[in-house]
Amino acid sequence: MAETPYLRESGYAERYRDRRFREGSGSGTDRRERRALRALLAQAKWSAGPWLDAPSGAGRMSDELPGPVVQVDRDPAMVGACGPGRPRACASVHALPFADGTFSGALCHRLLQHIATPVERIAILRELARVCRGPIVVSFFDACSLQHLRRQLRRRLGKNRSGRSAVARGAFLREVQAAGLQPIAVQALRRFLTEQTLVLCMGRHDGQ
């Protein structure tokens, strides 16, 4: 299955790291995302061991994960923009270069809204489940939101074709289950207003 293309202009990684979530509305989004992740992690249990942040981007959320973190992104520029002190790898979440059950937990943040088809999203979730023996937190864009409605209206007017995809919450939770995971808790940043939503998942055979 072909991956969704990933093309960014020169200097994007540095701007994303230094400005995207530090200026304007981005700083508020950063606070809400961290708060949502913390709320989900407070409901999870995991064994000792490293955590996976994939895709890590420039590593903004890695500090929120418990224990040592391995950062993975398929964009070499993003990997290079991560701060020092953590192991990093340039790889795709579709085919992670790790053995089964390597990680005690994983975060997959701000990726799945860029994936247009359920088939590809399920494949990514299965790969995360393969390398992880504990909780997995993933984010998606909820179609039942004012932000998504505005995006649809702009598309119909021929404006702002962002390439992002939203899915109904129930449909996404079924995709999680199709990947062999069990959804445990859902945390929206601002339910019915904004799209970004985080889900805590566990493997079907993991204790909770």
Biotite code that builds the C-alpha atoms (Angstrom):
import biotite.structure as struc

atoms = struc.array([
    struc.Atom([0.000, 0.000, 0.000], chain_id="A", res_id=1, res_name="MET", atom_name="CA", element="C"),
    struc.Atom([1.420, 3.358, -1.031], chain_id="A", res_id=2, res_name="ALA", atom_name="CA", element="C"),
    struc.Atom([1.958, 5.930, 1.708], chain_id="A", res_id=3, res_name="GLU", atom_name="CA", element="C"),
    struc.Atom([0.356, 9.339, 1.632], chain_id="A", res_id=4, res_name="THR", atom_name="CA", element="C"),
    struc.Atom([3.021, 11.686, 0.167], chain_id="A", res_id=5, res_name="PRO", atom_name="CA", element="C"),
    struc.Atom([4.818, 14.029, 2.537], chain_id="A", res_id=6, res_name="TYR", atom_name="CA", element="C"),
    struc.Atom([6.199, 17.165, 0.899], chain_id="A", res_id=7, res_name="LEU", atom_name="CA", element="C"),
    struc.Atom([7.312, 20.261, 2.803], chain_id="A", res_id=8, res_name="ARG", atom_name="CA", element="C"),
    struc.Atom([9.147, 23.400, 1.790], chain_id="A", res_id=9, res_name="GLU", atom_name="CA", element="C"),
    struc.Atom([12.686, 24.154, 2.934], chain_id="A", res_id=10, res_name="SER", atom_name="CA", element="C"),
    struc.Atom([12.900, 25.444, 6.506], chain_id="A", res_id=11, res_name="GLY", atom_name="CA", element="C"),
    struc.Atom([9.493, 24.060, 7.502], chain_id="A", res_id=12, res_name="TYR", atom_name="CA", element="C"),
    struc.Atom([10.822, 21.917, 10.358], chain_id="A", res_id=13, res_name="ALA", atom_name="CA", element="C"),
    struc.Atom([12.550, 24.831, 12.091], chain_id="A", res_id=14, res_name="GLU", atom_name="CA", element="C"),
    struc.Atom([9.502, 27.089, 11.713], chain_id="A", res_id=15, res_name="ARG", atom_name="CA", element="C"),
    struc.Atom([7.256, 24.327, 13.040], chain_id="A", res_id=16, res_name="TYR", atom_name="CA", element="C"),
    struc.Atom([9.527, 23.865, 16.060], chain_id="A", res_id=17, res_name="ARG", atom_name="CA", element="C"),
    struc.Atom([10.114, 27.529, 16.847], chain_id="A", res_id=18, res_name="ASP", atom_name="CA", element="C"),
    struc.Atom([6.839, 29.204, 15.922], chain_id="A", res_id=19, res_name="ARG", atom_name="CA", element="C"),
    struc.Atom([3.874, 26.908, 15.165], chain_id="A", res_id=20, res_name="ARG", atom_name="CA", element="C"),
    struc.Atom([2.883, 26.245, 18.788], chain_id="A", res_id=21, res_name="PHE", atom_name="CA", element="C"),
    struc.Atom([4.503, 29.228, 20.467], chain_id="A", res_id=22, res_name="ARG", atom_name="CA", element="C"),
    struc.Atom([2.823, 32.121, 18.682], chain_id="A", res_id=23, res_name="GLU", atom_name="CA", element="C"),
    struc.Atom([-0.792, 33.293, 18.353], chain_id="A", res_id=24, res_name="GLY", atom_name="CA", element="C"),
    struc.Atom([-3.466, 30.616, 18.720], chain_id="A", res_id=25, res_name="SER", atom_name="CA", element="C"),
    struc.Atom([-0.794, 27.928, 18.560], chain_id="A", res_id=26, res_name="GLY", atom_name="CA", element="C"),
    struc.Atom([0.229, 28.492, 22.171], chain_id="A", res_id=27, res_name="SER", atom_name="CA", element="C"),
    struc.Atom([-3.337, 27.830, 23.343], chain_id="A", res_id=28, res_name="GLY", atom_name="CA", element="C"),
    struc.Atom([-3.507, 24.691, 21.205], chain_id="A", res_id=29, res_name="THR", atom_name="CA", element="C"),
    struc.Atom([-0.257, 23.509, 22.755], chain_id="A", res_id=30, res_name="ASP", atom_name="CA", element="C"),
    struc.Atom([-1.627, 23.923, 26.277], chain_id="A", res_id=31, res_name="ARG", atom_name="CA", element="C"),
    struc.Atom([-4.859, 22.101, 25.445], chain_id="A", res_id=32, res_name="ARG", atom_name="CA", element="C"),
    struc.Atom([-3.060, 19.229, 23.734], chain_id="A", res_id=33, res_name="GLU", atom_name="CA", element="C"),
    struc.Atom([-0.697, 18.734, 26.660], chain_id="A", res_id=34, res_name="ARG", atom_name="CA", element="C"),
    struc.Atom([-3.602, 18.841, 29.105], chain_id="A", res_id=35, res_name="ARG", atom_name="CA", element="C"),
    struc.Atom([-5.538, 16.245, 27.060], chain_id="A", res_id=36, res_name="ALA", atom_name="CA", element="C"),
    struc.Atom([-2.531, 13.925, 26.865], chain_id="A", res_id=37, res_name="LEU", atom_name="CA", element="C"),
    struc.Atom([-1.886, 14.188, 30.592], chain_id="A", res_id=38, res_name="ARG", atom_name="CA", element="C"),
    struc.Atom([-5.530, 13.389, 31.338], chain_id="A", res_id=39, res_name="ALA", atom_name="CA", element="C"),
    struc.Atom([-5.354, 10.210, 29.261], chain_id="A", res_id=40, res_name="LEU", atom_name="CA", element="C"),
    struc.Atom([-2.011, 9.083, 30.656], chain_id="A", res_id=41, res_name="LEU", atom_name="CA", element="C"),
    struc.Atom([-3.436, 9.480, 34.157], chain_id="A", res_id=42, res_name="ALA", atom_name="CA", element="C"),
    struc.Atom([-5.910, 6.710, 33.248], chain_id="A", res_id=43, res_name="GLN", atom_name="CA", element="C"),
    struc.Atom([-3.326, 4.315, 31.836], chain_id="A", res_id=44, res_name="ALA", atom_name="CA", element="C"),
    struc.Atom([-1.015, 1.688, 33.308], chain_id="A", res_id=45, res_name="LYS", atom_name="CA", element="C"),
    struc.Atom([2.247, 0.552, 31.770], chain_id="A", res_id=46, res_name="TRP", atom_name="CA", element="C"),
    struc.Atom([5.336, -1.478, 32.515], chain_id="A", res_id=47, res_name="SER", atom_name="CA", element="C"),
    struc.Atom([8.837, -0.034, 32.761], chain_id="A", res_id=48, res_name="ALA", atom_name="CA", element="C"),
    struc.Atom([10.587, 0.669, 29.498], chain_id="A", res_id=49, res_name="GLY", atom_name="CA", element="C"),
    struc.Atom([10.981, 3.151, 26.659], chain_id="A", res_id=50, res_name="PRO", atom_name="CA", element="C"),
    struc.Atom([8.162, 5.019, 24.991], chain_id="A", res_id=51, res_name="TRP", atom_name="CA", element="C"),
    struc.Atom([7.756, 5.727, 21.288], chain_id="A", res_id=52, res_name="LEU", atom_name="CA", element="C"),
    struc.Atom([6.886, 9.181, 19.925], chain_id="A", res_id=53, res_name="ASP", atom_name="CA", element="C"),
    struc.Atom([5.989, 8.577, 16.271], chain_id="A", res_id=54, res_name="ALA", atom_name="CA", element="C"),
    struc.Atom([5.774, 10.724, 14.357], chain_id="A", res_id=55, res_name="PRO", atom_name="CA", element="C"),
    struc.Atom([7.612, 12.980, 16.742], chain_id="A", res_id=56, res_name="SER", atom_name="CA", element="C"),
    struc.Atom([7.791, 16.046, 14.529], chain_id="A", res_id=57, res_name="GLY", atom_name="CA", element="C"),
    struc.Atom([10.283, 18.315, 16.264], chain_id="A", res_id=58, res_name="ALA", atom_name="CA", element="C"),
    struc.Atom([9.686, 16.518, 19.576], chain_id="A", res_id=59, res_name="GLY", atom_name="CA", element="C"),
    struc.Atom([7.239, 18.967, 21.145], chain_id="A", res_id=60, res_name="ARG", atom_name="CA", element="C"),
    struc.Atom([5.207, 16.332, 23.013], chain_id="A", res_id=61, res_name="MET", atom_name="CA", element="C"),
    struc.Atom([8.045, 13.999, 23.984], chain_id="A", res_id=62, res_name="SER", atom_name="CA", element="C"),
    struc.Atom([8.489, 15.677, 27.370], chain_id="A", res_id=63, res_name="ASP", atom_name="CA", element="C"),
    struc.Atom([4.943, 14.652, 28.314], chain_id="A", res_id=64, res_name="GLU", atom_name="CA", element="C"),
    struc.Atom([5.685, 10.936, 27.986], chain_id="A", res_id=65, res_name="LEU", atom_name="CA", element="C"),
    struc.Atom([6.828, 8.928, 31.011], chain_id="A", res_id=66, res_name="PRO", atom_name="CA", element="C"),
    struc.Atom([10.220, 7.279, 30.927], chain_id="A", res_id=67, res_name="GLY", atom_name="CA", element="C"),
    struc.Atom([12.837, 7.405, 28.179], chain_id="A", res_id=68, res_name="PRO", atom_name="CA", element="C"),
    struc.Atom([11.501, 8.325, 24.736], chain_id="A", res_id=69, res_name="VAL", atom_name="CA", element="C"),
    struc.Atom([12.558, 7.258, 21.246], chain_id="A", res_id=70, res_name="VAL", atom_name="CA", element="C"),
    struc.Atom([11.618, 9.864, 18.619], chain_id="A", res_id=71, res_name="GLN", atom_name="CA", element="C"),
    struc.Atom([10.750, 8.716, 15.095], chain_id="A", res_id=72, res_name="VAL", atom_name="CA", element="C"),
    struc.Atom([9.739, 10.748, 12.052], chain_id="A", res_id=73, res_name="ASP", atom_name="CA", element="C"),
    struc.Atom([9.959, 10.015, 8.344], chain_id="A", res_id=74, res_name="ARG", atom_name="CA", element="C"),
    struc.Atom([11.072, 13.582, 7.579], chain_id="A", res_id=75, res_name="ASP", atom_name="CA", element="C"),
    struc.Atom([14.846, 13.914, 8.091], chain_id="A", res_id=76, res_name="PRO", atom_name="CA", element="C"),
    struc.Atom([14.435, 17.661, 8.658], chain_id="A", res_id=77, res_name="ALA", atom_name="CA", element="C"),
    struc.Atom([12.006, 17.028, 11.524], chain_id="A", res_id=78, res_name="MET", atom_name="CA", element="C"),
    struc.Atom([14.331, 14.452, 13.058], chain_id="A", res_id=79, res_name="VAL", atom_name="CA", element="C"),
    struc.Atom([17.137, 16.997, 12.839], chain_id="A", res_id=80, res_name="GLY", atom_name="CA", element="C"),
    struc.Atom([14.962, 19.666, 14.484], chain_id="A", res_id=81, res_name="ALA", atom_name="CA", element="C"),
    struc.Atom([14.454, 17.540, 17.613], chain_id="A", res_id=82, res_name="CYS", atom_name="CA", element="C"),
    struc.Atom([16.495, 18.614, 20.593], chain_id="A", res_id=83, res_name="GLY", atom_name="CA", element="C"),
    struc.Atom([19.498, 16.600, 21.792], chain_id="A", res_id=84, res_name="PRO", atom_name="CA", element="C"),
    struc.Atom([19.487, 13.931, 24.457], chain_id="A", res_id=85, res_name="GLY", atom_name="CA", element="C"),
    struc.Atom([17.067, 11.346, 23.054], chain_id="A", res_id=86, res_name="ARG", atom_name="CA", element="C"),
    struc.Atom([17.558, 8.477, 20.597], chain_id="A", res_id=87, res_name="PRO", atom_name="CA", element="C"),
    struc.Atom([16.054, 9.311, 17.206], chain_id="A", res_id=88, res_name="ARG", atom_name="CA", element="C"),
    struc.Atom([15.367, 7.497, 13.952], chain_id="A", res_id=89, res_name="ALA", atom_name="CA", element="C"),
    struc.Atom([14.189, 8.503, 10.500], chain_id="A", res_id=90, res_name="CYS", atom_name="CA", element="C"),
    struc.Atom([11.494, 5.974, 9.602], chain_id="A", res_id=91, res_name="ALA", atom_name="CA", element="C"),
    struc.Atom([7.868, 5.657, 8.557], chain_id="A", res_id=92, res_name="SER", atom_name="CA", element="C"),
    struc.Atom([5.129, 4.755, 11.013], chain_id="A", res_id=93, res_name="VAL", atom_name="CA", element="C"),
    struc.Atom([3.926, 2.345, 8.314], chain_id="A", res_id=94, res_name="HIS", atom_name="CA", element="C"),
    struc.Atom([7.043, 0.188, 8.842], chain_id="A", res_id=95, res_name="ALA", atom_name="CA", element="C"),
    struc.Atom([8.747, 0.850, 12.170], chain_id="A", res_id=96, res_name="LEU", atom_name="CA", element="C"),
    struc.Atom([12.292, -0.571, 12.513], chain_id="A", res_id=97, res_name="PRO", atom_name="CA", element="C"),
    struc.Atom([11.634, -2.167, 15.903], chain_id="A", res_id=98, res_name="PHE", atom_name="CA", element="C"),
    struc.Atom([10.894, -5.652, 17.178], chain_id="A", res_id=99, res_name="ALA", atom_name="CA", element="C"),
    struc.Atom([7.470, -6.667, 18.438], chain_id="A", res_id=100, res_name="ASP", atom_name="CA", element="C"),
    struc.Atom([6.692, -5.274, 21.896], chain_id="A", res_id=101, res_name="GLY", atom_name="CA", element="C"),
    struc.Atom([9.754, -3.017, 22.064], chain_id="A", res_id=102, res_name="THR", atom_name="CA", element="C"),
    struc.Atom([7.965, -0.112, 23.754], chain_id="A", res_id=103, res_name="PHE", atom_name="CA", element="C"),
    struc.Atom([6.012, 0.153, 26.983], chain_id="A", res_id=104, res_name="SER", atom_name="CA", element="C"),
    struc.Atom([3.808, 2.869, 25.450], chain_id="A", res_id=105, res_name="GLY", atom_name="CA", element="C"),
    struc.Atom([3.456, 5.055, 22.378], chain_id="A", res_id=106, res_name="ALA", atom_name="CA", element="C"),
    struc.Atom([2.159, 8.402, 21.182], chain_id="A", res_id=107, res_name="LEU", atom_name="CA", element="C"),
    struc.Atom([0.997, 8.975, 17.605], chain_id="A", res_id=108, res_name="CYS", atom_name="CA", element="C"),
    struc.Atom([0.045, 12.642, 17.530], chain_id="A", res_id=109, res_name="HIS", atom_name="CA", element="C"),
    struc.Atom([-1.034, 14.898, 14.649], chain_id="A", res_id=110, res_name="ARG", atom_name="CA", element="C"),
    struc.Atom([-0.629, 12.253, 11.966], chain_id="A", res_id=111, res_name="LEU", atom_name="CA", element="C"),
    struc.Atom([-3.921, 10.517, 11.250], chain_id="A", res_id=112, res_name="LEU", atom_name="CA", element="C"),
    struc.Atom([-5.729, 13.693, 10.142], chain_id="A", res_id=113, res_name="GLN", atom_name="CA", element="C"),
    struc.Atom([-3.351, 13.657, 7.162], chain_id="A", res_id=114, res_name="HIS", atom_name="CA", element="C"),
    struc.Atom([-4.331, 10.068, 6.258], chain_id="A", res_id=115, res_name="ILE", atom_name="CA", element="C"),
    struc.Atom([-7.333, 10.000, 3.943], chain_id="A", res_id=116, res_name="ALA", atom_name="CA", element="C"),
    struc.Atom([-8.415, 6.346, 4.005], chain_id="A", res_id=117, res_name="THR", atom_name="CA", element="C"),
    struc.Atom([-9.513, 3.972, 6.782], chain_id="A", res_id=118, res_name="PRO", atom_name="CA", element="C"),
    struc.Atom([-7.328, 1.240, 5.280], chain_id="A", res_id=119, res_name="VAL", atom_name="CA", element="C"),
    struc.Atom([-4.162, 3.289, 5.727], chain_id="A", res_id=120, res_name="GLU", atom_name="CA", element="C"),
    struc.Atom([-5.148, 4.509, 9.192], chain_id="A", res_id=121, res_name="ARG", atom_name="CA", element="C"),
    struc.Atom([-5.818, 0.939, 10.349], chain_id="A", res_id=122, res_name="ILE", atom_name="CA", element="C"),
    struc.Atom([-2.470, -0.201, 8.944], chain_id="A", res_id=123, res_name="ALA", atom_name="CA", element="C"),
    struc.Atom([-0.688, 2.506, 10.968], chain_id="A", res_id=124, res_name="ILE", atom_name="CA", element="C"),
    struc.Atom([-2.572, 1.574, 14.123], chain_id="A", res_id=125, res_name="LEU", atom_name="CA", element="C"),
    struc.Atom([-1.657, -2.097, 13.630], chain_id="A", res_id=126, res_name="ARG", atom_name="CA", element="C"),
    struc.Atom([1.999, -1.232, 13.272], chain_id="A", res_id=127, res_name="GLU", atom_name="CA", element="C"),
    struc.Atom([1.898, 0.804, 16.485], chain_id="A", res_id=128, res_name="LEU", atom_name="CA", element="C"),
    struc.Atom([0.185, -2.116, 18.227], chain_id="A", res_id=129, res_name="ALA", atom_name="CA", element="C"),
    struc.Atom([2.896, -4.460, 16.961], chain_id="A", res_id=130, res_name="ARG", atom_name="CA", element="C"),
    struc.Atom([5.810, -2.587, 18.531], chain_id="A", res_id=131, res_name="VAL", atom_name="CA", element="C"),
    struc.Atom([4.004, -1.552, 21.721], chain_id="A", res_id=132, res_name="CYS", atom_name="CA", element="C"),
    struc.Atom([3.099, -3.709, 24.715], chain_id="A", res_id=133, res_name="ARG", atom_name="CA", element="C"),
    struc.Atom([1.240, -1.006, 26.652], chain_id="A", res_id=134, res_name="GLY", atom_name="CA", element="C"),
    struc.Atom([-0.963, 2.056, 26.144], chain_id="A", res_id=135, res_name="PRO", atom_name="CA", element="C"),
    struc.Atom([-1.083, 3.884, 22.839], chain_id="A", res_id=136, res_name="ILE", atom_name="CA", element="C"),
    struc.Atom([-2.401, 7.435, 22.538], chain_id="A", res_id=137, res_name="VAL", atom_name="CA", element="C"),
    struc.Atom([-3.437, 8.508, 19.045], chain_id="A", res_id=138, res_name="VAL", atom_name="CA", element="C"),
    struc.Atom([-5.077, 11.677, 17.771], chain_id="A", res_id=139, res_name="SER", atom_name="CA", element="C"),
    struc.Atom([-7.581, 12.203, 14.980], chain_id="A", res_id=140, res_name="PHE", atom_name="CA", element="C"),
    struc.Atom([-9.822, 14.959, 13.643], chain_id="A", res_id=141, res_name="PHE", atom_name="CA", element="C"),
    struc.Atom([-13.458, 14.574, 14.744], chain_id="A", res_id=142, res_name="ASP", atom_name="CA", element="C"),
    struc.Atom([-15.910, 15.354, 11.945], chain_id="A", res_id=143, res_name="ALA", atom_name="CA", element="C"),
    struc.Atom([-18.573, 16.361, 14.483], chain_id="A", res_id=144, res_name="CYS", atom_name="CA", element="C"),
    struc.Atom([-17.139, 19.809, 15.175], chain_id="A", res_id=145, res_name="SER", atom_name="CA", element="C"),
    struc.Atom([-17.638, 23.412, 14.188], chain_id="A", res_id=146, res_name="LEU", atom_name="CA", element="C"),
    struc.Atom([-14.061, 23.585, 12.937], chain_id="A", res_id=147, res_name="GLN", atom_name="CA", element="C"),
    struc.Atom([-14.684, 20.724, 10.505], chain_id="A", res_id=148, res_name="HIS", atom_name="CA", element="C"),
    struc.Atom([-17.904, 22.350, 9.268], chain_id="A", res_id=149, res_name="LEU", atom_name="CA", element="C"),
    struc.Atom([-16.002, 25.560, 8.563], chain_id="A", res_id=150, res_name="ARG", atom_name="CA", element="C"),
    struc.Atom([-13.333, 23.605, 6.712], chain_id="A", res_id=151, res_name="ARG", atom_name="CA", element="C"),
    struc.Atom([-15.968, 21.915, 4.551], chain_id="A", res_id=152, res_name="GLN", atom_name="CA", element="C"),
    struc.Atom([-17.592, 25.238, 3.706], chain_id="A", res_id=153, res_name="LEU", atom_name="CA", element="C"),
    struc.Atom([-14.244, 26.702, 2.697], chain_id="A", res_id=154, res_name="ARG", atom_name="CA", element="C"),
    struc.Atom([-13.546, 23.724, 0.472], chain_id="A", res_id=155, res_name="ARG", atom_name="CA", element="C"),
    struc.Atom([-16.881, 24.147, -1.283], chain_id="A", res_id=156, res_name="ARG", atom_name="CA", element="C"),
    struc.Atom([-15.991, 27.771, -1.889], chain_id="A", res_id=157, res_name="LEU", atom_name="CA", element="C"),
    struc.Atom([-12.680, 26.674, -3.380], chain_id="A", res_id=158, res_name="GLY", atom_name="CA", element="C"),
    struc.Atom([-10.581, 27.939, -0.472], chain_id="A", res_id=159, res_name="LYS", atom_name="CA", element="C"),
    struc.Atom([-8.052, 26.406, 1.884], chain_id="A", res_id=160, res_name="ASN", atom_name="CA", element="C"),
    struc.Atom([-7.772, 22.843, 0.615], chain_id="A", res_id=161, res_name="ARG", atom_name="CA", element="C"),
    struc.Atom([-5.602, 21.674, 3.494], chain_id="A", res_id=162, res_name="SER", atom_name="CA", element="C"),
    struc.Atom([-5.620, 17.963, 2.713], chain_id="A", res_id=163, res_name="GLY", atom_name="CA", element="C"),
    struc.Atom([-6.661, 17.109, 6.266], chain_id="A", res_id=164, res_name="ARG", atom_name="CA", element="C"),
    struc.Atom([-9.281, 14.432, 6.820], chain_id="A", res_id=165, res_name="SER", atom_name="CA", element="C"),
    struc.Atom([-11.849, 14.180, 9.601], chain_id="A", res_id=166, res_name="ALA", atom_name="CA", element="C"),
    struc.Atom([-13.862, 11.124, 10.610], chain_id="A", res_id=167, res_name="VAL", atom_name="CA", element="C"),
    struc.Atom([-16.816, 10.595, 12.927], chain_id="A", res_id=168, res_name="ALA", atom_name="CA", element="C"),
    struc.Atom([-15.793, 9.538, 16.419], chain_id="A", res_id=169, res_name="ARG", atom_name="CA", element="C"),
    struc.Atom([-17.678, 6.246, 16.268], chain_id="A", res_id=170, res_name="GLY", atom_name="CA", element="C"),
    struc.Atom([-16.134, 5.363, 12.906], chain_id="A", res_id=171, res_name="ALA", atom_name="CA", element="C"),
    struc.Atom([-12.640, 6.084, 14.189], chain_id="A", res_id=172, res_name="PHE", atom_name="CA", element="C"),
    struc.Atom([-13.162, 3.947, 17.289], chain_id="A", res_id=173, res_name="LEU", atom_name="CA", element="C"),
    struc.Atom([-14.207, 1.086, 15.004], chain_id="A", res_id=174, res_name="ARG", atom_name="CA", element="C"),
    struc.Atom([-10.951, 1.564, 13.086], chain_id="A", res_id=175, res_name="GLU", atom_name="CA", element="C"),
    struc.Atom([-9.067, 1.316, 16.385], chain_id="A", res_id=176, res_name="VAL", atom_name="CA", element="C"),
    struc.Atom([-10.807, -1.977, 17.108], chain_id="A", res_id=177, res_name="GLN", atom_name="CA", element="C"),
    struc.Atom([-10.150, -3.251, 13.583], chain_id="A", res_id=178, res_name="ALA", atom_name="CA", element="C"),
    struc.Atom([-6.448, -2.701, 14.259], chain_id="A", res_id=179, res_name="ALA", atom_name="CA", element="C"),
    struc.Atom([-6.618, -5.031, 17.263], chain_id="A", res_id=180, res_name="GLY", atom_name="CA", element="C"),
    struc.Atom([-6.731, -2.295, 19.887], chain_id="A", res_id=181, res_name="LEU", atom_name="CA", element="C"),
    struc.Atom([-9.302, -1.475, 22.539], chain_id="A", res_id=182, res_name="GLN", atom_name="CA", element="C"),
    struc.Atom([-10.295, 2.195, 22.975], chain_id="A", res_id=183, res_name="PRO", atom_name="CA", element="C"),
    struc.Atom([-10.245, 3.041, 26.683], chain_id="A", res_id=184, res_name="ILE", atom_name="CA", element="C"),
    struc.Atom([-10.880, 6.793, 26.864], chain_id="A", res_id=185, res_name="ALA", atom_name="CA", element="C"),
    struc.Atom([-11.422, 9.763, 24.536], chain_id="A", res_id=186, res_name="VAL", atom_name="CA", element="C"),
    struc.Atom([-10.301, 13.320, 25.268], chain_id="A", res_id=187, res_name="GLN", atom_name="CA", element="C"),
    struc.Atom([-11.312, 16.146, 22.938], chain_id="A", res_id=188, res_name="ALA", atom_name="CA", element="C"),
    struc.Atom([-9.494, 19.450, 23.120], chain_id="A", res_id=189, res_name="LEU", atom_name="CA", element="C"),
    struc.Atom([-12.836, 21.295, 22.885], chain_id="A", res_id=190, res_name="ARG", atom_name="CA", element="C"),
    struc.Atom([-15.693, 18.944, 22.046], chain_id="A", res_id=191, res_name="ARG", atom_name="CA", element="C"),
    struc.Atom([-17.928, 20.066, 19.161], chain_id="A", res_id=192, res_name="PHE", atom_name="CA", element="C"),
    struc.Atom([-15.772, 23.170, 18.600], chain_id="A", res_id=193, res_name="LEU", atom_name="CA", element="C"),
    struc.Atom([-12.371, 21.937, 17.445], chain_id="A", res_id=194, res_name="THR", atom_name="CA", element="C"),
    struc.Atom([-11.470, 18.779, 15.552], chain_id="A", res_id=195, res_name="GLU", atom_name="CA", element="C"),
    struc.Atom([-8.399, 17.563, 17.438], chain_id="A", res_id=196, res_name="GLN", atom_name="CA", element="C"),
    struc.Atom([-9.248, 14.581, 19.649], chain_id="A", res_id=197, res_name="THR", atom_name="CA", element="C"),
    struc.Atom([-7.022, 12.103, 21.490], chain_id="A", res_id=198, res_name="LEU", atom_name="CA", element="C"),
    struc.Atom([-7.811, 8.452, 22.205], chain_id="A", res_id=199, res_name="VAL", atom_name="CA", element="C"),
    struc.Atom([-6.200, 6.145, 24.757], chain_id="A", res_id=200, res_name="LEU", atom_name="CA", element="C"),
    struc.Atom([-5.971, 2.584, 23.434], chain_id="A", res_id=201, res_name="CYS", atom_name="CA", element="C"),
    struc.Atom([-4.702, -0.718, 24.785], chain_id="A", res_id=202, res_name="MET", atom_name="CA", element="C"),
    struc.Atom([-3.878, -3.996, 23.113], chain_id="A", res_id=203, res_name="GLY", atom_name="CA", element="C"),
    struc.Atom([-6.645, -6.547, 23.389], chain_id="A", res_id=204, res_name="ARG", atom_name="CA", element="C"),
    struc.Atom([-4.493, -8.702, 25.669], chain_id="A", res_id=205, res_name="HIS", atom_name="CA", element="C"),
    struc.Atom([-2.929, -5.938, 27.770], chain_id="A", res_id=206, res_name="ASP", atom_name="CA", element="C"),
    struc.Atom([-4.075, -5.470, 31.332], chain_id="A", res_id=207, res_name="GLY", atom_name="CA", element="C"),
    struc.Atom([-5.615, -2.202, 32.435], chain_id="A", res_id=208, res_name="GLN", atom_name="CA", element="C"),
])
